[in-house]
């Protein structure tokens, strides 16, 4: 009898021991899976946008198709990155057919058939398979996109050299000889000339950034579509006033490094944390920047799971850092 009891106790002990090992393994795998899902989610959401940088904007490598800035993480000496990706929603673009003066709120003249010296400012109404209705084809494309967007669309005006700005436009007017984009009393920050190089694009901007507050060890990786300029510039002080989408939580840092190559025939590359290059001086003075020089964009995401979850997962610090490189495909258009 005593022997039977002893054997039974031994069997039960082994069974419980095995169950405990299985439970610990299950909990560890579950914690690892949670960490991996967070890291994978970051790359699967941002990666496709990086690949499409400059979509529809390949007519000009100097167009600001991507912006990367650094911003201070509150309460620390560390910096995180803010990356803004610009893509054209409409493949066509409109010209600037009348001078625009800084400080004014004038609408934009985008068609003028009365001045033969304005190259590119005359349009036709004869796209293939398009029933003529009196509206110039390109202007009609802009109009249809704006209407589908709820009556207002975000546009990007660019003078072909260095001046540009984002504005919202709310309507088009057309009188058979001239056409205008109504800009909702937007005050122009720069002068724009009708010299034939300026263009207007309908764009979407998507900004990714770490939202981490003072005193917190972690934050959330967020996305804001069509952000205000202050967010693009890295000023996140008023970010709570805007609609954002949370992509991942428990993020300690989010960093972006852009590798630039001066010439495809050369091996020299430059690693920049600010794009277009600015005060970080990652490029020598003799090297000019365009987004066509991007070799790849490296994204470094550092996860900081809760202490208990980290202990259960048995992950190391290296396991919590995901480094990935993405190669924008549109640079091959140049």
C-alpha positions, 0 to 999 in steps of 0.5 A, a space after each residue: 500500500 505504501 509503495 503504491 501511494 509513493 508511486 502515485 505521488 511520484 507520478 502526480 509530481 512528474 505530471 505537475 512538473 511537466 505541466 508547469 514546464 509546458 505552461 512556462 513554455 506557453 507563456 514565454 512563446 505567447 510573450 515572444 509572439 506579442 513582441 514579434 507582432 508589434 515589431 512586424 506590425 510596424 514594418 508591414 504598415 510603414 514599409 509599403 509607404 516607403 517603397 512608394 515614395 514619390 509615386 506619381 512625382 517622378 518628373 522632378 527628382 528635386 520635389 520633396 517626396 520625403 522628409 525626415 527630421 529629428 525631434 527631442 523625446 520629452 524628458 530625455 536626451 534622446 531623439 526620435 525621427 519624424 518621417 513624412 512621405 508624399 505621394 501624388 493622388 493624381 498622376 497629372 499636374 497643372 501649370 502656373 499660368 499667372 505670377 503669384 506674389 507672397 503675402 497675397 490670397 489670390 487664386 491660381 491661374 492654371 489655364 490661359 489661352 489668351 497668351 500664346 507665350 505661356 507654354 503648357 497653359 492651353 488644354 484640350 478636351 479630347 482624352 481617348 474614350 472621354 466624351 467632350 463636355 467643355 471642360 479641359 481634360 486635366 482640369 476635369 481630373 482635378 475636379 473629379 478627385 476633389 469632389 470624391 474627396 468631399 469637396 476639398 483637396 490638398 495640393 502642392 505648389 512647387 516652383 521647380 527649384 526651391 519654393 513650395 507649399 501645401 494648400 487646400 483648394 475648394 473649387 475650380 472655375 473655367 470660362 473657356 479661355 482661363 481656368 482658376 483653382 480657388 484656394 480658400 483664401 490661402 496666404 502665399 508664403 513665396 513668390 511663384 512665377 509663370 515661367 513654365 517650370 512651376 507645377 501643381 500636384 494633388 498629393 497625400 502626405 503620411 507622417 509617422 512618428 513616436 508619441 512619447 510623453 514626458 516621464 514615460 518610458 515608452 510611447 506609441 508609434 502613430 500615423 497622421 494623414 495630411 498633417 499640418 506643417 508643424 508636425 512635418 517639421 517635428 513640432 509635436 507639442 500640439 499633436 493631441 489636437 489632431 486625429 492620429 492612428 496608433 500603429 504600435 504601442 510600447 515603443 521606446 524609440 523610432 529612428 530613421 536613417 537615409 542612405 544617399 549615394 552621390 553617383 551610382 558609379 561610385 561607392 561613396 554613401 552618406 548616412 543622413 538623419 535629416 532629409 532634405 539634409 540641413 544642419 546635420 551636415 551629412 552631405 559635403 557642400 559640393 554634393 547636391 541632394 535630390 530624392 533620386 539619390 536615396 539608396 535605401 531608408 533604414 528604420 530602427 524600432 526599439 520596443 519596450 514591453 512591460 517588465 513582467 512580459 519581458 521577464 516571461 519572454 526571456 528576450 534580450 535587448 537585441 531582440 527588442 530592436 528591429 532594423 529594416 532597410 527599404 528601397 524606394 522603387 521610384 528612384 529607378 525612374 531617374 
